[in-house]
Amino acid sequence: MALFRLDGKRALVTGGSKGIGLAAAQALHELGAQVTLAARGEEALRAAAEPLGARWVVADVGTEAGVQAALAAAPEVDILVSNAGGPPPTRPSAVTEAAWTQGFETTFLSTARLAAGVLPGMRERRWGRIIAVTSLTVGRPALNLPVSNAMRAAVTNHLKTLALEVAEDGVTCNTVAPGYTATERLQALHRDPAEAAALAARIPARRFGEAGEVAAAVAFLATHEAGYITGQELLVDGGWGI
């Protein structure tokens, strides 16, 4: 059997129309997986899916209805990549109850609901991969991202706990925690070029990561060869967390 192939496996990637989500979908496709993309914007989804020959569905997985729409569009999922957009920045003391609720639904509940939806089939088939894209801030909280810090930590611990239950069924649960990666979100958070350059200089690799580098970690965890890796948080951060 060829190494690192996913021929015949079916993947659902949320937030799959751009950035890390799209890069993950491309990586899985290159390994032979059949991919379904879910995101909120139809135009971007259509453009992302066409080169991959992928299915796509407009779905806001921050809602229960959106999760159900995504799951309906991708039956018998073997590989779930839960990739939710990060909550907006703010000072910790300024977080409103509405912001906590939205962050909980968009970042935590989206992953928990999606995992609950795909898990029965994975356990029945005795093979599955649940992978959530989180952030380096799980271990090193950023002052201006209090909601993201809390909710991504909750996702990490939920999947670690779930891994304890389903490992014997051939299902792995892991998270990939990107460092500072050259995406639209990074640009939005660090608009000043001088500030961005100063931040990059603090990273041991002396540069920002690329979406494809994070996607490669996601794809690896999805393979047969990663079947004995579960309950882990894989940092892809250029050495920031050292």
C-alpha positions in Angstrom: 0.0 0.0 0.0 1.3 3.4 -0.9 2.2 5.5 2.1 0.2 8.6 3.1 -2.7 7.9 0.7 -6.3 8.6 1.5 -8.0 7.1 -1.6 -11.6 6.3 -1.0 -11.8 8.3 2.2 -14.4 11.1 2.6 -13.5 14.4 4.2 -15.5 17.3 5.5 -13.7 20.6 5.9 -15.4 23.5 7.5 -14.2 27.1 6.8 -13.0 25.4 3.6 -13.3 28.3 1.2 -10.1 30.1 2.1 -7.0 30.2 4.2 -6.0 27.2 6.3 -9.3 25.4 5.6 -8.9 25.6 1.9 -5.2 24.6 2.1 -6.3 21.6 4.2 -8.9 20.6 1.7 -6.3 20.8 -1.1 -3.9 18.7 0.8 -6.5 16.0 1.5 -7.6 16.0 -2.1 -4.0 15.5 -3.3 -3.8 12.4 -1.1 -6.8 11.0 -2.8 -9.7 11.9 -0.4 -13.1 13.0 -1.6 -13.6 16.4 -0.1 -16.7 18.4 0.9 -16.2 22.1 1.7 -18.5 24.0 4.1 -18.4 27.8 4.6 -20.7 30.8 4.7 -19.9 32.5 1.4 -21.3 30.8 -1.8 -19.1 32.6 -4.3 -15.8 31.8 -2.5 -17.0 28.2 -1.9 -17.8 27.7 -5.5 -14.4 29.0 -6.6 -12.6 26.9 -4.1 -14.4 23.7 -4.8 -14.2 23.7 -8.6 -10.5 22.9 -9.0 -10.8 20.1 -6.5 -14.0 18.6 -8.0 -15.3 18.9 -4.5 -18.8 19.0 -3.1 -19.7 22.2 -1.3 -22.4 23.5 1.0 -23.2 27.0 2.3 -23.4 26.5 6.0 -22.7 28.5 9.1 -21.5 25.8 11.5 -21.8 28.3 14.3 -25.5 27.3 14.3 -27.1 23.9 14.8 -28.9 24.3 11.5 -25.6 25.0 9.8 -24.0 21.9 11.3 -26.9 19.7 10.2 -26.6 21.2 6.6 -22.9 20.4 6.5 -23.4 16.9 7.7 -26.2 16.3 5.3 -24.0 17.3 2.4 -21.2 15.0 3.5 -22.6 11.6 4.5 -20.3 8.9 6.0 -17.5 11.3 6.8 -14.2 9.5 7.5 -12.2 12.7 8.1 -13.5 15.8 9.9 -11.5 19.0 9.8 -13.2 21.5 12.0 -11.9 24.9 11.2 -13.8 27.9 12.6 -13.0 31.5 12.2 -11.5 33.2 15.2 -13.5 35.5 17.5 -12.7 39.2 17.1 -10.0 40.8 19.2 -10.9 42.8 22.3 -9.5 43.5 25.8 -10.4 40.8 28.4 -12.2 43.2 30.6 -14.3 44.4 27.7 -15.8 41.0 26.7 -19.5 41.1 26.7 -21.8 38.2 27.5 -23.0 38.2 23.9 -19.4 37.8 22.7 -18.8 34.9 25.0 -22.0 33.2 23.7 -21.1 33.8 20.1 -17.5 32.5 20.7 -18.9 29.4 22.4 -21.3 28.7 19.5 -18.9 29.5 16.7 -15.6 28.0 18.0 -16.6 25.4 20.6 -20.1 24.1 19.8 -19.3 23.9 16.1 -16.6 21.3 16.7 -18.6 19.5 19.4 -21.7 19.2 17.2 -19.8 18.2 14.1 -17.8 15.6 16.0 -21.0 14.2 17.6 -22.5 14.0 14.1 -19.7 12.1 12.4 -18.6 9.9 15.3 -21.3 7.1 15.2 -20.4 6.3 11.6 -16.7 6.4 12.3 -17.1 4.0 15.2 -19.2 1.6 13.2 -16.6 1.6 10.4 -13.8 1.4 13.0 -11.9 4.2 11.3 -12.1 7.9 11.6 -10.1 11.1 12.0 -11.4 14.2 13.9 -9.0 17.1 13.6 -9.7 20.7 14.9 -7.6 23.7 13.9 -7.0 25.7 17.0 -4.2 28.2 17.8 -0.9 28.6 19.5 -2.8 30.8 22.0 -4.2 27.7 23.7 -0.8 27.4 25.4 0.3 31.0 25.2 -2.8 33.3 25.5 -2.8 36.5 23.5 -3.9 39.5 25.5 -6.3 40.8 22.8 -7.9 37.4 22.0 -9.6 36.4 25.3 -12.6 34.6 23.7 -10.4 32.7 21.3 -8.0 31.7 24.1 -10.8 30.3 26.2 -12.8 28.6 23.5 -9.9 27.0 21.6 -8.6 25.6 24.9 -12.0 24.1 25.4 -11.9 22.5 22.0 -8.5 21.1 22.7 -9.5 19.5 26.0 -12.8 18.2 24.6 -11.0 16.3 21.8 -8.4 15.0 24.2 -11.2 13.7 26.4 -13.1 12.3 23.4 -9.9 10.5 22.3 -9.9 8.5 25.5 -13.3 7.1 24.7 -13.0 6.3 21.0 -9.3 5.2 20.5 -10.3 1.6 20.8 -12.7 2.1 17.9 -10.0 3.2 15.5 -11.0 6.9 15.7 -8.3 9.5 16.5 -9.0 13.0 17.8 -6.3 15.6 17.5 -5.8 19.4 17.2 -3.4 21.4 15.0 -2.4 24.7 16.6 -1.0 27.1 14.0 1.3 29.9 15.0 1.4 33.2 13.2 0.3 32.2 9.7 0.1 34.4 6.6 -3.7 34.5 6.2 -6.3 37.2 6.0 -6.9 37.0 9.7 -3.3 37.7 10.5 -3.4 40.7 8.1 -6.5 42.0 9.9 -4.9 41.6 13.3 -1.6 43.2 12.3 -2.3 45.8 9.7 0.8 47.9 10.4 3.7 46.5 8.3 6.3 47.6 10.9 4.4 45.8 13.6 4.1 42.7 11.5 7.8 42.7 10.7 8.6 43.1 14.4 6.4 40.2 15.2 7.9 38.0 12.6 11.4 38.8 13.9 10.4 37.3 17.3 9.5 33.9 15.8 12.5 31.5 15.9 11.9 30.8 12.2 12.0 34.5 11.6 9.0 34.4 9.3 5.2 33.8 9.3 4.0 30.3 8.4 2.2 29.4 5.3 -1.3 27.9 5.2 0.1 24.9 3.3 2.5 24.2 6.1 -0.4 23.9 8.6 -2.4 21.9 6.0 0.4 19.4 5.8 0.1 18.7 9.5 -3.7 18.3 9.2 -3.2 15.9 6.2 -0.6 13.8 8.1 -2.9 13.4 11.1 -5.6 12.2 8.7 -3.6 9.4 7.2 -3.5 5.7 8.1 0.1 6.1 9.2 -1.0 8.5 12.0 -3.5 6.0 13.5 -1.5 5.6 16.7 -1.5 9.4 17.4 -4.5 10.6 19.3 -5.4 13.2 21.9 -2.5 15.3 20.8 -2.0 19.0 20.1 0.4 19.5 17.1 2.0 23.0 17.2 2.9 24.4 13.7 4.4 27.7 14.9 8.0 28.1 13.7 9.3 27.5 17.2 7.2 30.1 19.0 6.0 27.7 21.7 9.5 26.6 22.6 
